[in-house]
């Protein structure tokens, strides 16, 4: 799905979440979703507040700096994906 519209970015993110958890950095790098938190907020509004969980973790950048980033998980009936 190409395009930079928020709805298109949210659709790309949702499709990725169907295959498993994804981090903030992976959203930016592989999905071209510049502001993953905003797209997750959009999806939660559309799918329900509890549809996506955020787990915080440390991630080391290429420069060796650790940042706190979100790991987003789609919650499916019966438990997290």
Secondary structure as UniProt FT lines:
FT   HELIX           6..17
FT   TURN            18..19
FT   STRAND          22..23
FT   HELIX           24..31
FT   TURN            34..35
FT   HELIX           36..47
FT   TURN            49..50
FT   STRAND          52..60
FT   TURN            62..63
FT   STRAND          66..76
FT   TURN            77..78
FT   STRAND          79..80
//
